[in-house]
Amino acid sequence: MRHRLVHDYFEIEEAIVWRVVADYLPPLMEQLKKILDSGVE
């Protein structure tokens, strides 16, 4: 994702970026919180 945002800036579809942020980021954050809370390094 970063590579596309940095190198193809003018061809990025904002709707796709927003969908990733809205749909995939919250579950990822919950998983990361669980990992951090469990003390696993």
N, C-alpha and C positions, 0 to 999 in steps of 0.2 A: 504494500500500500504506500509506504513512504516513497519508494522509488518512483511510482507513478505520479504521486503528488509533486515531487520535486522536478522530475524531468519532463512530464507531459502536462504541465500546469494548464495550458490553454485548451487541452482536450479532455479535461476532467469533467465528468457529469456530476454536478452537485447533488442530485437526487440519490445517486449511488453512495456517495460519501456519507450523506445524512442517514441513509438506511443502515449502513454499517455502524455508524455511531449510535443510532437509536436501537437497533436490534441486537447487535453483537457485543457492544461495550458493557452494558449493564450485567449480563450474565458472566462475562469475563471478570468483571470487578468482584462479583460475589464469590467466584471460585478463588480468586487471589486472596480475598479476605479470609476465606476458610483455611487456605494454606498457611497464611501468616498467623492466624489464630491458633493453629495446631502446633506451631513451633517447628515445623519441618523447614530445614535449610536447603 
